[in-house]
Amino acid sequence: MFSIWEQQSFQEEIDLIVVGAGITGLFTALHYQRRFPTHRVRLLERGPHPAGASVKNAGFACFGSPSEILADIDAEGLDAALSRVEERWLGLQEMRAELGDENIGFESTGGHELYSEGDPLYTRVADRFDELNRSLLPIFSQPAYEWRTTRKSDLGLNTGHIARTALEGPIDTGAMMRTLLNKTIAMGVDVRFQQTVTELVSEGDTALIRLSDGNAMKASFVVVATNGYTSSLFPGIDVVPGRGQVLLTSAVPGLRLKGTFHMNEGYYYFRDYRGRVMLGGGRHLDKVGETTTDDAITPLIQGSLERILREVILPDCDFTVERRWSGVMGFRTQGKTPMIEHLSPRIIIAAGLSGMGIAIGTRVAQKAVELVATSR
Ligand SMILES: Cc1cc2nc3c(=O)[nH]c(=O)nc-3n(C[C@H](O)[C@H](O)[C@H](O)COP(=O)(O)OP(=O)(O)OC[C@H]3O[C@@H](n4cnc5c(N)ncnc54)[C@H](O)[C@@H]3O)c2cc1C
């Protein structure tokens, strides 16, 4: 008994459904709607608001620390590693241009990597530091990194050496996601929260989407942007969940820390946030246990984070921990290249951002949109 108005305005076939309102899903919907203004685009998110890694990370706008890039060069070769750095750098520029630095709280503080005194990692990085800067020159048109050993006392850190890049900095992740969500809605995308997708099937020239409330809907194409949660929809897919744990201290009087910081080959990362310290990482201490989609914190990893606070970041200060949380990323079993491909004629997957989604989310989304456009 649907009226002609209901049928025409609310039940017309949808051109594109995007599943997941993280940075990838929102940018996919935004880019697609901009490219095809007359198409009907719907975005389905199971949370009451974006609820995945995009709102759980520590807000680093980064393209890779020296040790991370050198490890990538050794694992995959120079060209592959450099093209990932370029992808991250371009993605960050595009995200900042699209949303505006003031709206995403970008601060041009610089990014850093720490090495303790006598750390073999320092020797490995120092030996190849100039060569790395030379390799990165075509991307940045300036030396990406410099040694800033004198800054260690300025920042209150207990460390040996600091490599710095002026090209990175922190963002306010929540403000970034809110700005992106508002822009996507303003573009005309029909964003629906508390809609959990349970099944997707290609049926002829449409895709059928079933929801946990028993409803179903059809679309010409679906882009699945559920990153670390994708294996719940497609068991066996090569996108493996990886949990990251974070803590935030209470305000630390006289905090000298400013900027974003990596240490232990990126296994730990921290920054200042409104006079507090935000610190995450430690996943390597329990890789099996952290291969999960469960949001939870564990004493092992939280204990290691607190030890780093005491020994390296706030050696001379008392602090209390105000908040702890976790987020789920999506990793490939081989390499770090995201999966952007057809799972079936009408269903495209855009997932496996390998802990780099702040940087590459908009680029992954553009590629997913291109795949839909060329499949029409
Ligand atoms: C602790 C931590 C630190 C990080 N640090 C960095 C960093 O320094 N730099 C960087 O670039 N990146 C970093 N990342 C990674 C970055 O946050 C992610 O790569 C990025 O947010 C992934 O975005 P996404 O949209 O693909 O996935 P998500 O943000 O996870 O979005 C997926 C969405 O899908 C929804 N969903 C899942 N299943 C369903 C379903 N069945 N039905 C409907 N909706 C569903 C989820 O609720 C979620 O909102 C970090 C992540 C974490 C957790």
Residues whose N, C-alpha, C, O or C-beta is under 5 A from the ligand:
A	BS01	LIG	V19 G20 A21 G22 I23 T24 G25 L44 E45 R46 G47 P50 A51 G52 A53 S54 K56 N57 A58 F60 Q195 T196 V197 A225 T226 N227 Y229 G244 Q245 G280 G327 V328 M329 A350 L353 G355 M356 G357 I358 A359
